[in-house]
Amino acid sequence: MLDDLRRSAFENEPDDFDSEDDTFTFDDVSRPERQFLGMSAIERMFLSIFFFMNVLVIGVALLLATGRLAF
């Protein structure tokens, strides 16, 4: 059953297929760059690191101010 399917797949190749036309490269495909608020991926990464550091510093400051974290 599978052999018949394979055989029929090779027998019924489309006529308009040119096996010598292998000029397609991945560079021909252009993907639009996804942007959030007009920023590139690197800018978004630095922004997320900046926000993380802010939350970390403010959290530690609040813990120190409330006396729940003592050195």
N, CA, C, O and CB atoms as a CASP TS submission, in Angstrom:
PFRMAT TS
TARGET T0000
AUTHOR 0000-0000-0000
METHOD Language model
MODEL 1
PARENT N/A
ATOM      1  N   MET     1       0.817  -1.179   0.000  1.00  0.00           N
ATOM      2  CA  MET     1       0.000   0.000   0.000  1.00  0.00           C
ATOM      3  C   MET     1       0.873   1.260   0.000  1.00  0.00           C
ATOM      4  O   MET     1       0.649   2.167  -0.802  1.00  0.00           O
ATOM      5  CB  MET     1      -0.936  -0.012   1.200  1.00  0.00           C
ATOM      6  N   LEU     2       1.865   1.321   0.896  1.00  0.00           N
ATOM      7  CA  LEU     2       2.752   2.479   0.904  1.00  0.00           C
ATOM      8  C   LEU     2       3.652   2.519  -0.324  1.00  0.00           C
ATOM      9  O   LEU     2       3.994   3.594  -0.816  1.00  0.00           O
ATOM     10  CB  LEU     2       3.599   2.477   2.160  1.00  0.00           C
ATOM     11  N   ASP     3       4.031   1.351  -0.814  1.00  0.00           N
ATOM     12  CA  ASP     3       4.852   1.317  -2.023  1.00  0.00           C
ATOM     13  C   ASP     3       4.080   1.873  -3.214  1.00  0.00           C
ATOM     14  O   ASP     3       4.660   2.565  -4.050  1.00  0.00           O
ATOM     15  CB  ASP     3       5.320  -0.116  -2.316  1.00  0.00           C
ATOM     16  N   ASP     4       2.796   1.587  -3.307  1.00  0.00           N
ATOM     17  CA  ASP     4       1.976   2.133  -4.390  1.00  0.00           C
ATOM     18  C   ASP     4       1.879   3.652  -4.284  1.00  0.00           C
ATOM     19  O   ASP     4       1.911   4.356  -5.294  1.00  0.00           O
ATOM     20  CB  ASP     4       0.570   1.511  -4.368  1.00  0.00           C
ATOM     21  N   LEU     5       1.762   4.144  -3.075  1.00  0.00           N
ATOM     22  CA  LEU     5       1.686   5.584  -2.872  1.00  0.00           C
ATOM     23  C   LEU     5       2.993   6.262  -3.283  1.00  0.00           C
ATOM     24  O   LEU     5       2.973   7.306  -3.935  1.00  0.00           O
ATOM     25  CB  LEU     5       1.361   5.900  -1.407  1.00  0.00           C
ATOM     26  N   ARG     6       4.125   5.675  -2.905  1.00  0.00           N
ATOM     27  CA  ARG     6       5.417   6.235  -3.303  1.00  0.00           C
ATOM     28  C   ARG     6       5.582   6.214  -4.817  1.00  0.00           C
ATOM     29  O   ARG     6       6.040   7.185  -5.420  1.00  0.00           O
ATOM     30  CB  ARG     6       6.561   5.462  -2.642  1.00  0.00           C
ATOM     31  N   ARG     7       5.204   5.103  -5.412  1.00  0.00           N
ATOM     32  CA  ARG     7       5.337   4.972  -6.856  1.00  0.00           C
ATOM     33  C   ARG     7       4.465   5.994  -7.577  1.00  0.00           C
ATOM     34  O   ARG     7       4.897   6.593  -8.562  1.00  0.00           O
ATOM     35  CB  ARG     7       4.970   3.556  -7.299  1.00  0.00           C
ATOM     36  N   SER     8       3.249   6.196  -7.097  1.00  0.00           N
ATOM     37  CA  SER     8       2.357   7.151  -7.749  1.00  0.00           C
ATOM     38  C   SER     8       2.839   8.585  -7.540  1.00  0.00           C
ATOM     39  O   SER     8       2.591   9.446  -8.384  1.00  0.00           O
ATOM     40  CB  SER     8       0.929   6.993  -7.219  1.00  0.00           C
ATOM     41  N   ALA     9       3.513   8.848  -6.445  1.00  0.00           N
ATOM     42  CA  ALA     9       4.024  10.193  -6.209  1.00  0.00           C
ATOM     43  C   ALA     9       5.140  10.526  -7.181  1.00  0.00           C
ATOM     44  O   ALA     9       5.231  11.661  -7.649  1.00  0.00           O
ATOM     45  CB  ALA     9       4.518  10.334  -4.773  1.00  0.00           C
ATOM     46  N   PHE    10       5.986   9.564  -7.492  1.00  0.00           N
ATOM     47  CA  PHE    10       7.069   9.813  -8.426  1.00  0.00           C
ATOM     48  C   PHE    10       6.596   9.822  -9.871  1.00  0.00           C
ATOM     49  O   PHE    10       7.206  10.491 -10.704  1.00  0.00           O
ATOM     50  CB  PHE    10       8.145   8.782  -8.249  1.00  0.00           C
ATOM     51  N   GLU    11       5.543   9.109 -10.190  1.00  0.00           N
ATOM     52  CA  GLU    11       5.038   9.057 -11.555  1.00  0.00           C
ATOM     53  C   GLU    11       4.271  10.317 -11.930  1.00  0.00           C
ATOM     54  O   GLU    11       4.287  10.716 -13.095  1.00  0.00           O
ATOM     55  CB  GLU    11       4.151   7.846 -11.733  1.00  0.00           C
ATOM     56  N   ASN    12       3.607  10.949 -10.983  1.00  0.00           N
ATOM     57  CA  ASN    12       2.734  12.075 -11.281  1.00  0.00           C
ATOM     58  C   ASN    12       3.375  13.414 -10.921  1.00  0.00           C
ATOM     59  O   ASN    12       2.761  14.241 -10.248  1.00  0.00           O
ATOM     60  CB  ASN    12       1.422  11.920 -10.544  1.00  0.00           C
ATOM     61  N   GLU    13       4.612  13.621 -11.373  1.00  0.00           N
ATOM     62  CA  GLU    13       5.247  14.898 -11.121  1.00  0.00           C
ATOM     63  C   GLU    13       4.607  15.962 -12.001  1.00  0.00           C
ATOM     64  O   GLU    13       4.226  15.671 -13.135  1.00  0.00           O
ATOM     65  CB  GLU    13       6.766  14.817 -11.372  1.00  0.00           C
ATOM     66  N   PRO    14       4.481  17.187 -11.503  1.00  0.00           N
ATOM     67  CA  PRO    14       3.886  18.243 -12.323  1.00  0.00           C
ATOM     68  C   PRO    14       4.761  18.564 -13.529  1.00  0.00           C
ATOM     69  O   PRO    14       5.989  18.492 -13.464  1.00  0.00           O
ATOM     70  CB  PRO    14       3.663  19.507 -11.487  1.00  0.00           C
ATOM     71  N   ASP    15       4.104  18.920 -14.633  1.00  0.00           N
ATOM     72  CA  ASP    15       4.832  19.199 -15.869  1.00  0.00           C
ATOM     73  C   ASP    15       5.569  20.532 -15.824  1.00  0.00           C
ATOM     74  O   ASP    15       6.583  20.697 -16.501  1.00  0.00           O
ATOM     75  CB  ASP    15       3.880  19.185 -17.041  1.00  0.00           C
ATOM     76  N   ASP    16       5.071  21.488 -15.035  1.00  0.00           N
ATOM     77  CA  ASP    16       5.685  22.812 -15.025  1.00  0.00           C
ATOM     78  C   ASP    16       6.855  22.913 -14.043  1.00  0.00           C
ATOM     79  O   ASP    16       7.409  23.998 -13.865  1.00  0.00           O
ATOM     80  CB  ASP    16       4.644  23.854 -14.684  1.00  0.00           C
ATOM     81  N   PHE    17       7.235  21.823 -13.416  1.00  0.00           N
ATOM     82  CA  PHE    17       8.341  21.821 -12.470  1.00  0.00           C
ATOM     83  C   PHE    17       9.650  21.725 -13.219  1.00  0.00           C
ATOM     84  O   PHE    17       9.853  20.808 -14.015  1.00  0.00           O
ATOM     85  CB  PHE    17       8.207  20.669 -11.467  1.00  0.00           C
ATOM     86  N   ASP    18      10.541  22.671 -12.965  1.00  0.00           N
ATOM     87  CA  ASP    18      11.853  22.667 -13.600  1.00  0.00           C
ATOM     88  C   ASP    18      12.878  22.257 -12.556  1.00  0.00           C
ATOM     89  O   ASP    18      13.162  23.025 -11.637  1.00  0.00           O
ATOM     90  CB  ASP    18      12.198  24.065 -14.214  1.00  0.00           C
ATOM     91  N   SER    19      13.428  21.079 -12.679  1.00  0.00           N
ATOM     92  CA  SER    19      14.347  20.570 -11.667  1.00  0.00           C
ATOM     93  C   SER    19      15.669  21.326 -11.658  1.00  0.00           C
ATOM     94  O   SER    19      16.406  21.258 -10.674  1.00  0.00           O
ATOM     95  CB  SER    19      14.602  19.097 -11.894  1.00  0.00           C
ATOM     96  N   GLU    20      15.989  22.052 -12.746  1.00  0.00           N
ATOM     97  CA  GLU    20      17.241  22.794 -12.799  1.00  0.00           C
ATOM     98  C   GLU    20      17.106  24.201 -12.231  1.00  0.00           C
ATOM     99  O   GLU    20      18.108  24.903 -12.094  1.00  0.00           O
ATOM    100  CB  GLU    20      17.735  22.866 -14.222  1.00  0.00           C
ATOM    101  N   ASP    21      15.912  24.621 -11.902  1.00  0.00           N
ATOM    102  CA  ASP    21      15.690  25.958 -11.366  1.00  0.00           C
ATOM    103  C   ASP    21      15.853  25.920  -9.847  1.00  0.00           C
ATOM    104  O   ASP    21      14.872  25.836  -9.109  1.00  0.00           O
ATOM    105  CB  ASP    21      14.281  26.492 -11.761  1.00  0.00           C
ATOM    106  N   ASP    22      17.091  25.983  -9.397  1.00  0.00           N
ATOM    107  CA  ASP    22      17.370  25.945  -7.964  1.00  0.00           C
ATOM    108  C   ASP    22      17.992  27.260  -7.509  1.00  0.00           C
ATOM    109  O   ASP    22      18.931  27.266  -6.712  1.00  0.00           O
ATOM    110  CB  ASP    22      18.300  24.766  -7.623  1.00  0.00           C
ATOM    111  N   THR    23      17.474  28.358  -8.009  1.00  0.00           N
ATOM    112  CA  THR    23      18.043  29.664  -7.679  1.00  0.00           C
ATOM    113  C   THR    23      17.466  30.238  -6.405  1.00  0.00           C
ATOM    114  O   THR    23      17.864  31.326  -5.989  1.00  0.00           O
ATOM    115  CB  THR    23      17.818  30.628  -8.810  1.00  0.00           C
ATOM    116  N   PHE    24      16.541  29.539  -5.774  1.00  0.00           N
ATOM    117  CA  PHE    24      15.936  30.043  -4.548  1.00  0.00           C
ATOM    118  C   PHE    24      16.918  29.912  -3.392  1.00  0.00           C
ATOM    119  O   PHE    24      17.510  28.854  -3.176  1.00  0.00           O
ATOM    120  CB  PHE    24      14.628  29.292  -4.234  1.00  0.00           C
ATOM    121  N   THR    25      17.077  30.994  -2.662  1.00  0.00           N
ATOM    122  CA  THR    25      17.882  30.967  -1.440  1.00  0.00           C
ATOM    123  C   THR    25      17.047  31.564  -0.322  1.00  0.00           C
ATOM    124  O   THR    25      16.041  32.229  -0.571  1.00  0.00           O
ATOM    125  CB  THR    25      19.234  31.749  -1.616  1.00  0.00           C
ATOM    126  N   PHE    26      17.464  31.324   0.896  1.00  0.00           N
ATOM    127  CA  PHE    26      16.733  31.852   2.030  1.00  0.00           C
ATOM    128  C   PHE    26      16.887  33.364   2.141  1.00  0.00           C
ATOM    129  O   PHE    26      16.094  34.021   2.814  1.00  0.00           O
ATOM    130  CB  PHE    26      17.199  31.186   3.305  1.00  0.00           C
ATOM    131  N   ASP    27      17.904  33.918   1.484  1.00  0.00           N
ATOM    132  CA  ASP    27      18.080  35.364   1.509  1.00  0.00           C
ATOM    133  C   ASP    27      17.006  36.073   0.690  1.00  0.00           C
ATOM    134  O   ASP    27      16.753  37.261   0.888  1.00  0.00           O
ATOM    135  CB  ASP    27      19.461  35.734   0.989  1.00  0.00           C
ATOM    136  N   ASP    28      16.370  35.336  -0.238  1.00  0.00           N
ATOM    137  CA  ASP    28      15.327  35.940  -1.061  1.00  0.00           C
ATOM    138  C   ASP    28      14.067  36.220  -0.258  1.00  0.00           C
ATOM    139  O   ASP    28      13.278  37.089  -0.628  1.00  0.00           O
ATOM    140  CB  ASP    28      14.999  35.039  -2.236  1.00  0.00           C
ATOM    141  N   VAL    29      13.872  35.499   0.827  1.00  0.00           N
ATOM    142  CA  VAL    29      12.674  35.669   1.643  1.00  0.00           C
ATOM    143  C   VAL    29      12.953  36.768   2.657  1.00  0.00           C
ATOM    144  O   VAL    29      13.853  36.651   3.488  1.00  0.00           O
ATOM    145  CB  VAL    29      12.265  34.331   2.352  1.00  0.00           C
ATOM    146  N   SER    30      12.179  37.821   2.578  1.00  0.00           N
ATOM    147  CA  SER    30      12.381  38.911   3.532  1.00  0.00           C
ATOM    148  C   SER    30      11.226  38.915   4.511  1.00  0.00           C
ATOM    149  O   SER    30      10.066  39.069   4.131  1.00  0.00           O
ATOM    150  CB  SER    30      12.499  40.285   2.809  1.00  0.00           C
ATOM    151  N   ARG    31      11.565  38.741   5.779  1.00  0.00           N
ATOM    152  CA  ARG    31      10.566  38.780   6.830  1.00  0.00           C
ATOM    153  C   ARG    31      10.508  40.186   7.385  1.00  0.00           C
ATOM    154  O   ARG    31      11.549  40.795   7.634  1.00  0.00           O
ATOM    155  CB  ARG    31      10.880  37.754   7.944  1.00  0.00           C
ATOM    156  N   PRO    32       9.322  40.709   7.580  1.00  0.00           N
ATOM    157  CA  PRO    32       9.260  42.020   8.207  1.00  0.00           C
ATOM    158  C   PRO    32       9.704  41.914   9.658  1.00  0.00           C
ATOM    159  O   PRO    32       9.310  40.993  10.373  1.00  0.00           O
ATOM    160  CB  PRO    32       7.837  42.609   8.113  1.00  0.00           C
ATOM    161  N   GLU    33      10.528  42.867  10.085  1.00  0.00           N
ATOM    162  CA  GLU    33      11.017  42.839  11.459  1.00  0.00           C
ATOM    163  C   GLU    33       9.900  43.233  12.392  1.00  0.00           C
ATOM    164  O   GLU    33       9.288  44.290  12.242  1.00  0.00           O
ATOM    165  CB  GLU    33      12.230  43.770  11.642  1.00  0.00           C
ATOM    166  N   ARG    34       9.638  42.365  13.364  1.00  0.00           N
ATOM    167  CA  ARG    34       8.584  42.652  14.329  1.00  0.00           C
ATOM    168  C   ARG    34       9.076  43.714  15.289  1.00  0.00           C
ATOM    169  O   ARG    34      10.179  43.620  15.828  1.00  0.00           O
ATOM    170  CB  ARG    34       8.156  41.373  15.093  1.00  0.00           C
ATOM    171  N   GLN    35       8.251  44.721  15.497  1.00  0.00           N
ATOM    172  CA  GLN    35       8.641  45.794  16.383  1.00  0.00           C
ATOM    173  C   GLN    35       7.551  46.061  17.398  1.00  0.00           C
ATOM    174  O   GLN    35       6.363  45.929  17.106  1.00  0.00           O
ATOM    175  CB  GLN    35       8.956  47.052  15.596  1.00  0.00           C
ATOM    176  N   PHE    36       7.969  46.438  18.589  1.00  0.00           N
ATOM    177  CA  PHE    36       7.058  46.826  19.642  1.00  0.00           C
ATOM    178  C   PHE    36       7.433  48.242  20.024  1.00  0.00           C
ATOM    179  O   PHE    36       8.553  48.494  20.466  1.00  0.00           O
ATOM    180  CB  PHE    36       7.120  45.848  20.870  1.00  0.00           C
ATOM    181  N   LEU    37       6.512  49.160  19.858  1.00  0.00           N
ATOM    182  CA  LEU    37       6.731  50.581  20.111  1.00  0.00           C
ATOM    183  C   LEU    37       7.907  51.128  19.297  1.00  0.00           C
ATOM    184  O   LEU    37       8.609  52.035  19.743  1.00  0.00           O
ATOM    185  CB  LEU    37       6.975  50.814  21.599  1.00  0.00           C
ATOM    186  N   GLY    38       8.110  50.578  18.117  1.00  0.00           N
ATOM    187  CA  GLY    38       9.159  51.065  17.228  1.00  0.00           C
ATOM    188  C   GLY    38      10.560  50.646  17.620  1.00  0.00           C
ATOM    189  O   GLY    38      11.527  51.233  17.134  1.00  0.00           O
ATOM    190  N   MET    39      10.707  49.647  18.486  1.00  0.00           N
ATOM    191  CA  MET    39      12.033  49.227  18.955  1.00  0.00           C
ATOM    192  C   MET    39      12.441  47.917  18.302  1.00  0.00           C
ATOM    193  O   MET    39      11.606  47.072  17.981  1.00  0.00           O
ATOM    194  CB  MET    39      12.048  49.082  20.487  1.00  0.00           C
ATOM    195  N   SER    40      13.738  47.772  18.117  1.00  0.00           N
ATOM    196  CA  SER    40      14.256  46.509  17.597  1.00  0.00           C
ATOM    197  C   SER    40      14.386  45.510  18.747  1.00  0.00           C
ATOM    198  O   SER    40      14.105  45.836  19.900  1.00  0.00           O
ATOM    199  CB  SER    40      15.630  46.718  16.886  1.00  0.00           C
ATOM    200  N   ALA    41      14.811  44.305  18.422  1.00  0.00           N
ATOM    201  CA  ALA    41      14.922  43.247  19.432  1.00  0.00           C
ATOM    202  C   ALA    41      15.961  43.595  20.492  1.00  0.00           C
ATOM    203  O   ALA    41      15.743  43.334  21.675  1.00  0.00           O
ATOM    204  CB  ALA    41      15.281  41.915  18.769  1.00  0.00           C
ATOM    205  N   ILE    42      17.077  44.174  20.091  1.00  0.00           N
ATOM    206  CA  ILE    42      18.133  44.530  21.044  1.00  0.00           C
ATOM    207  C   ILE    42      17.647  45.619  21.991  1.00  0.00           C
ATOM    208  O   ILE    42      17.909  45.566  23.193  1.00  0.00           O
ATOM    209  CB  ILE    42      19.403  44.998  20.302  1.00  0.00           C
ATOM    210  N   GLU    43      16.943  46.601  21.451  1.00  0.00           N
ATOM    211  CA  GLU    43      16.416  47.678  22.292  1.00  0.00           C
ATOM    212  C   GLU    43      15.394  47.148  23.294  1.00  0.00           C
ATOM    213  O   GLU    43      15.372  47.582  24.446  1.00  0.00           O
ATOM    214  CB  GLU    43      15.780  48.769  21.424  1.00  0.00           C
ATOM    215  N   ARG    44      14.551  46.215  22.864  1.00  0.00           N
ATOM    216  CA  ARG    44      13.576  45.610  23.786  1.00  0.00           C
ATOM    217  C   ARG    44      14.276  44.801  24.874  1.00  0.00           C
ATOM    218  O   ARG    44      13.824  44.778  26.019  1.00  0.00           O
ATOM    219  CB  ARG    44      12.592  44.709  23.014  1.00  0.00           C
ATOM    220  N   MET    45      15.381  44.135  24.521  1.00  0.00           N
ATOM    221  CA  MET    45      16.123  43.371  25.511  1.00  0.00           C
ATOM    222  C   MET    45      16.697  44.292  26.575  1.00  0.00           C
ATOM    223  O   MET    45      16.575  44.007  27.766  1.00  0.00           O
ATOM    224  CB  MET    45      17.239  42.570  24.843  1.00  0.00           C
ATOM    225  N   PHE    46      17.321  45.394  26.164  1.00  0.00           N
ATOM    226  CA  PHE    46      17.889  46.323  27.136  1.00  0.00           C
ATOM    227  C   PHE    46      16.799  46.972  27.981  1.00  0.00           C
ATOM    228  O   PHE    46      17.005  47.222  29.168  1.00  0.00           O
ATOM    229  CB  PHE    46      18.712  47.396  26.428  1.00  0.00           C
ATOM    230  N   LEU    47      15.664  47.244  27.393  1.00  0.00           N
ATOM    231  CA  LEU    47      14.559  47.818  28.152  1.00  0.00           C
ATOM    232  C   LEU    47      14.052  46.837  29.205  1.00  0.00           C
ATOM    233  O   LEU    47      13.762  47.237  30.332  1.00  0.00           O
ATOM    234  CB  LEU    47      13.419  48.221  27.213  1.00  0.00           C
ATOM    235  N   SER    48      13.943  45.569  28.853  1.00  0.00           N
ATOM    236  CA  SER    48      13.480  44.576  29.827  1.00  0.00           C
ATOM    237  C   SER    48      14.505  44.381  30.942  1.00  0.00           C
ATOM    238  O   SER    48      14.123  44.206  32.099  1.00  0.00           O
ATOM    239  CB  SER    48      13.196  43.234  29.133  1.00  0.00           C
ATOM    240  N   ILE    49      15.797  44.409  30.619  1.00  0.00           N
ATOM    241  CA  ILE    49      16.831  44.319  31.658  1.00  0.00           C
ATOM    242  C   ILE    49      16.762  45.533  32.573  1.00  0.00           C
ATOM    243  O   ILE    49      16.896  45.408  33.790  1.00  0.00           O
ATOM    244  CB  ILE    49      18.239  44.205  31.024  1.00  0.00           C
ATOM    245  N   PHE    50      16.551  46.712  31.986  1.00  0.00           N
ATOM    246  CA  PHE    50      16.435  47.943  32.769  1.00  0.00           C
ATOM    247  C   PHE    50      15.246  47.860  33.729  1.00  0.00           C
ATOM    248  O   PHE    50      15.379  48.213  34.901  1.00  0.00           O
ATOM    249  CB  PHE    50      16.284  49.165  31.836  1.00  0.00           C
ATOM    250  N   PHE    51      14.107  47.407  33.258  1.00  0.00           N
ATOM    251  CA  PHE    51      12.931  47.274  34.121  1.00  0.00           C
ATOM    252  C   PHE    51      13.167  46.242  35.229  1.00  0.00           C
ATOM    253  O   PHE    51      12.754  46.456  36.368  1.00  0.00           O
ATOM    254  CB  PHE    51      11.701  46.880  33.288  1.00  0.00           C
ATOM    255  N   PHE    52      13.821  45.139  34.908  1.00  0.00           N
ATOM    256  CA  PHE    52      14.120  44.128  35.914  1.00  0.00           C
ATOM    257  C   PHE    52      15.014  44.696  37.009  1.00  0.00           C
ATOM    258  O   PHE    52      14.767  44.474  38.195  1.00  0.00           O
ATOM    259  CB  PHE    52      14.785  42.914  35.267  1.00  0.00           C
ATOM    260  N   MET    53      16.047  45.426  36.614  1.00  0.00           N
ATOM    261  CA  MET    53      16.950  46.016  37.600  1.00  0.00           C
ATOM    262  C   MET    53      16.228  47.043  38.456  1.00  0.00           C
ATOM    263  O   MET    53      16.484  47.135  39.656  1.00  0.00           O
ATOM    264  CB  MET    53      18.149  46.662  36.908  1.00  0.00           C
ATOM    265  N   ASN    54      15.320  47.823  37.851  1.00  0.00           N
ATOM    266  CA  ASN    54      14.545  48.795  38.633  1.00  0.00           C
ATOM    267  C   ASN    54      13.673  48.097  39.670  1.00  0.00           C
ATOM    268  O   ASN    54      13.629  48.514  40.828  1.00  0.00           O
ATOM    269  CB  ASN    54      13.671  49.653  37.706  1.00  0.00           C
ATOM    270  N   VAL    55      12.993  47.057  39.269  1.00  0.00           N
ATOM    271  CA  VAL    55      12.136  46.316  40.203  1.00  0.00           C
ATOM    272  C   VAL    55      12.977  45.701  41.320  1.00  0.00           C
ATOM    273  O   VAL    55      12.568  45.707  42.481  1.00  0.00           O
ATOM    274  CB  VAL    55      11.342  45.213  39.460  1.00  0.00           C
ATOM    275  N   LEU    56      14.133  45.177  40.977  1.00  0.00           N
ATOM    276  CA  LEU    56      15.022  44.585  41.972  1.00  0.00           C
ATOM    277  C   LEU    56      15.481  45.624  42.998  1.00  0.00           C
ATOM    278  O   LEU    56      15.410  45.380  44.203  1.00  0.00           O
ATOM    279  CB  LEU    56      16.235  43.952  41.286  1.00  0.00           C
ATOM    280  N   VAL    57      15.948  46.774  42.526  1.00  0.00           N
ATOM    281  CA  VAL    57      16.458  47.810  43.429  1.00  0.00           C
ATOM    282  C   VAL    57      15.329  48.380  44.279  1.00  0.00           C
ATOM    283  O   VAL    57      15.496  48.563  45.485  1.00  0.00           O
ATOM    284  CB  VAL    57      17.144  48.937  42.632  1.00  0.00           C
ATOM    285  N   ILE    58      14.190  48.660  43.667  1.00  0.00           N
ATOM    286  CA  ILE    58      13.066  49.216  44.434  1.00  0.00           C
ATOM    287  C   ILE    58      12.544  48.190  45.441  1.00  0.00           C
ATOM    288  O   ILE    58      12.168  48.560  46.554  1.00  0.00           O
ATOM    289  CB  ILE    58      11.925  49.660  43.484  1.00  0.00           C
ATOM    290  N   GLY    59      12.515  46.927  45.076  1.00  0.00           N
ATOM    291  CA  GLY    59      12.075  45.882  45.998  1.00  0.00           C
ATOM    292  C   GLY    59      12.984  45.757  47.201  1.00  0.00           C
ATOM    293  O   GLY    59      12.512  45.660  48.333  1.00  0.00           O
ATOM    294  N   VAL    60      14.284  45.760  46.964  1.00  0.00           N
ATOM    295  CA  VAL    60      15.237  45.677  48.072  1.00  0.00           C
ATOM    296  C   VAL    60      15.137  46.921  48.944  1.00  0.00           C
ATOM    297  O   VAL    60      15.228  46.828  50.168  1.00  0.00           O
ATOM    298  CB  VAL    60      16.677  45.507  47.543  1.00  0.00           C
ATOM    299  N   ALA    61      14.951  48.087  48.325  1.00  0.00           N
ATOM    300  CA  ALA    61      14.826  49.323  49.099  1.00  0.00           C
ATOM    301  C   ALA    61      13.578  49.288  49.980  1.00  0.00           C
ATOM    302  O   ALA    61      13.626  49.711  51.135  1.00  0.00           O
ATOM    303  CB  ALA    61      14.779  50.542  48.161  1.00  0.00           C
ATOM    304  N   LEU    62      12.480  48.796  49.455  1.00  0.00           N
ATOM    305  CA  LEU    62      11.264  48.704  50.258  1.00  0.00           C
ATOM    306  C   LEU    62      11.404  47.688  51.385  1.00  0.00           C
ATOM    307  O   LEU    62      10.910  47.920  52.488  1.00  0.00           O
ATOM    308  CB  LEU    62      10.082  48.338  49.377  1.00  0.00           C
ATOM    309  N   LEU    63      12.062  46.576  51.126  1.00  0.00           N
ATOM    310  CA  LEU    63      12.289  45.593  52.182  1.00  0.00           C
ATOM    311  C   LEU    63      13.177  46.165  53.283  1.00  0.00           C
ATOM    312  O   LEU    63      12.941  45.915  54.465  1.00  0.00           O
ATOM    313  CB  LEU    63      12.921  44.324  51.602  1.00  0.00           C
ATOM    314  N   LEU    64      14.182  46.920  52.904  1.00  0.00           N
ATOM    315  CA  LEU    64      15.026  47.564  53.911  1.00  0.00           C
ATOM    316  C   LEU    64      14.254  48.614  54.686  1.00  0.00           C
ATOM    317  O   LEU    64      14.419  48.728  55.901  1.00  0.00           O
ATOM    318  CB  LEU    64      16.250  48.197  53.258  1.00  0.00           C
ATOM    319  N   ALA    65      13.410  49.389  54.005  1.00  0.00           N
ATOM    320  CA  ALA    65      12.663  50.458  54.651  1.00  0.00           C
ATOM    321  C   ALA    65      11.633  49.905  55.628  1.00  0.00           C
ATOM    322  O   ALA    65      11.372  50.524  56.659  1.00  0.00           O
ATOM    323  CB  ALA    65      11.980  51.327  53.608  1.00  0.00           C
ATOM    324  N   THR    66      11.047  48.760  55.326  1.00  0.00           N
ATOM    325  CA  THR    66      10.037  48.196  56.217  1.00  0.00           C
ATOM    326  C   THR    66      10.648  47.312  57.299  1.00  0.00           C
ATOM    327  O   THR    66       9.930  46.835  58.177  1.00  0.00           O
ATOM    328  CB  THR    66       9.028  47.400  55.418  1.00  0.00           C
ATOM    329  N   GLY    67      11.943  47.089  57.254  1.00  0.00           N
ATOM    330  CA  GLY    67      12.616  46.293  58.267  1.00  0.00           C
ATOM    331  C   GLY    67      12.492  44.792  58.066  1.00  0.00           C
ATOM    332  O   GLY    67      12.825  44.025  58.970  1.00  0.00           O
ATOM    333  N   ARG    68      12.039  44.369  56.942  1.00  0.00           N
ATOM    334  CA  ARG    68      11.909  42.926  56.692  1.00  0.00           C
ATOM    335  C   ARG    68      13.191  42.304  56.168  1.00  0.00           C
ATOM    336  O   ARG    68      13.320  41.081  56.107  1.00  0.00           O
ATOM    337  CB  ARG    68      10.792  42.669  55.708  1.00  0.00           C
ATOM    338  N   LEU    69      14.123  43.140  55.798  1.00  0.00           N
ATOM    339  CA  LEU    69      15.432  42.676  55.330  1.00  0.00           C
ATOM    340  C   LEU    69      16.473  43.481  56.074  1.00  0.00           C
ATOM    341  O   LEU    69      16.528  44.705  55.953  1.00  0.00           O
ATOM    342  CB  LEU    69      15.593  42.829  53.766  1.00  0.00           C
ATOM    343  N   ALA    70      17.286  42.806  56.830  1.00  0.00           N
ATOM    344  CA  ALA    70      18.302  43.506  57.618  1.00  0.00           C
ATOM    345  C   ALA    70      19.655  42.866  57.349  1.00  0.00           C
ATOM    346  O   ALA    70      19.779  41.643  57.272  1.00  0.00           O
ATOM    347  CB  ALA    70      17.963  43.469  59.142  1.00  0.00           C
ATOM    348  N   PHE    71      20.644  43.697  57.211  1.00  0.00           N
ATOM    349  CA  PHE    71      22.000  43.198  56.981  1.00  0.00           C
ATOM    350  C   PHE    71      22.753  43.104  58.280  1.00  0.00           C
ATOM    351  O   PHE    71      23.916  42.702  58.291  1.00  0.00           O
ATOM    352  CB  PHE    71      22.754  44.091  56.005  1.00  0.00           C
TER
END
